[in-house]
C-alpha cells in the first residue's frame, strides 16, 4: 500500500504532509508529556523489529501465498497510539529511503494511510473498545483482526482518493476502489491473524508489555488480594471462630511465661506488696469486665467464649484505628 | 528468504557507500568536493527535484526527460552505481504500471504518428508516469547513498524536527541490521527443522514472531542502559557537520536555479530543433 512519488501531485503531497504533521505534533506532545526517556530506545528497536518481521513470509494455508504482520496495530498494542505513530513514521521513512518502498514526497500520504489509521483508529478506538472490561485472548484476537481489516480498508480507500485527486490515472474512481478494497480485505484478514497470533503470545508470556494492561493487571492483583471489605469480614469471622469456639478448647495448662515462673518462683502469679499495687489491683478488679476470660463470679463456657469474641474485636478495632492514624500522618507529611 | 538477504545486502551497500564518501571527504581518494556540504543541502535539493518531477503534466514526456541530467551528474559525480539505483526501481515500476495501465485503453486519441505506428495520449501518459516513478526512486537512492541515514538524521534535526522523532529514525536504522540478522538466523533454523516448507507454518506464527519481539524488547532494555552509561540525556548525537555553510548554501542555490531552468525550458526540444 506504499504510494510512490509518481502517484501524487505536489498539492496532494503538501496537504497530506500537513495532515500527518498535525498528527505527529500531537503525538510528540503526548510522548513528551508522558516523560519516559526509556521509551525512545524501545520505540527505535520496536521499529526495527516491525521492519525485520515484515521481511518474513508467513504461509497462508491453502493459498500458497504469504503475508506479514500489520505494523501500525502491532506497535500501538505495545507502545500506545502516539509512540506507535512516531515509530511507524520512522519505519516508513527508512523504508522509502533505503528500500524504495514508498516515496519521500509521498511520505505524508503513506504516514496518513498506514500509520494514522493503524495507530490512532486501531488503538485509540478499536483496541480501547475491546479492552474496556479487561483483556482476554478472544478480545485480543478480535481487536487485532477488526483493527487490521478496518485500518487497511480505510488506508486503501485513502490511496484511491489521493491518486484520484492527483489525476495520474484514467481509471474511474469506482473501478479503482472496486479493485483496491477486496484485495486489501483479504490482506487485512491475514495480517490481522498474524498480528493476533503474536499479541496472544505476548499476552501469555509477558502481559505487562501490552498497552493498557497495567489497569487490568492491577485489577487482577486486587482481585487476587481481596477487597478491603472482604479482608475485614474474614478477619471478623476468624476472630469469632477463634475467640468463640476455639477458645473453648484452650489449654488449662500454663503458658510459656507462667510455666517458667512456676519453675523459678514456684508460683504463676507473683504477689506484689505495697499501697500502689493494692490500689491498682482494686481498680482492675472493678473495671475488668471479663476477669480471667470469663464472666465475673462465673466459670461458665459462655463467659469464656464471649470474652474471646470481645477481645478479638477490640484488637481488630485497635489495629484498624492505628492504620488510619498512620495514614493520616503520612498524608500530612506528603502535603508538607 | 531472499527478501531478508536482499535487505541486509542493501544496508551493507549503503554503509559501504557512506564510508567511501567519508573516506573521500578526508581526502583518501577522489575529489570529494561535495562531502563537505551539509546533509540538509542534499535533502533540500532532492526534495525540490522530486517536487519538480511530479509537477510535470502527464503528457510532457520530453520536458520530464531533461530531468535525467540531475541524476546523471550526481551519480557520476559521487561515483554511485546508477545500475544499482535502477535495480531499486522495479517494485515502483510495477506499482506505477498497475495504476497507469488503464491509460492507453482509455485515451486512444493519437498524438504522434510515425509512419504507420501511432502513439496515443494514453501511452504517453503511462510512460510519463513510469519515468516519474524511476526518477523519484533514483533521486532518493542517490540521496541515501551520498549522505547516509546518519546524515539525513542530521539534516532533519537541522530542520528543527523534534529530537524524539529523529532519535527514533536513527535507532531504527542502527538496529535494523541487528534484527534482520536475528530474523534471518531464526528463519534459517526453522528451515533446517522443516525442510521443503515454504514460509512459516501458521501454527507457529505467534511463537516465532513473539520470540523475536521479546528478544527485541530485552535488547531495547540493554540499549537504554548502555545509552545511559554513555551520558544519554534525551538526545542522540550523531555525526556533526564540520564543513562550510557558505558552500552548502551555494550548492542549494545553484541546483535550484539549474533545476528550475530544466523545468521551465524544454532543453531537449531546443537541442533537437538545432539538429539538421
Interface residues (C-beta under 8 A of the other chain):
Chain A: X2 X4 X5 X6 X7 X8 X9 X10 X13 X24 X28 X31 X32 X37 X38 X40 X41 X42 X43 X44 X45 X46 X47 X48 X49 X51 X52 X53 X55 X56 X57 X58 X59 X60 X61 X64 X66 X69 X78 X86 X87 X89 X90 X91 X93 X94 X96 X97 X98 X99 X100 X101 X103 X104 X105 X163 X167 X168 X169 X170 X171 X175 X193 X194 X196 X197 X198 X200 X201 X202 X205 X206 X209
Chain B: X1 X3 X4 X7 X10 X11 X14 X46 X47 X50 X51 X53 X54 X55 X58 X88 X89 X91 X92 X95 X96 X99 X100 X102 X103 X106 X107 X122 X125 X129 X130 X132 X133 X136 X137 X140 X141 X143 X144 X149 X152 X162 X164 X165 X167 X168 X169 X170 X171 X172 X173 X174 X175 X176 X178 X179 X180 X182 X183 X187 X197 X198 X199 X200 X201 X202 X205 X206 X207 X208 X209 X210 X211 X212 X213 X214 X216 X217 X219 X220 X223 X224 X227 X232 X234
